[in-house]
């Protein structure tokens, strides 16, 4: 992925982060998801008093993409402020449904760390062909 696209995804993830609803943890996260057609979908975390109902930024972006008919993900960028964070296990598995070889960019205020999803989830659960 070229630097221009990395910068664009980071900027969109940071913008999404500003809309996060995190009244309990105060830990705001934004995500920007690049689909195979070049479209970018964003999401932010949305907490709930029933903590199990909380939605991570990555899954919010994935849901928006799927709702728009997208089924193949190329890359995602996650922004969480001063530190870099990687997707939680649940988000890794959800992303794997649509992009097992996708690039995962984790950006802080000053840096971007890059991983492949297979690095982060080497033994993903799979029971069917993605996109079916």
Secondary structure, DSSP 8 states (H G I E B T S, - for coil): --HHHHHHHHHHHHHHHTT-B-TTT----EEEEEETTS-EEEEE-B--SSGGG-B-HHHHHHHHHHHTT---EEEEEEE-SSS-----HHHHHHHHHHHTT-EEEEE-SS-EEEEEHHHH-TT---SS-TT-
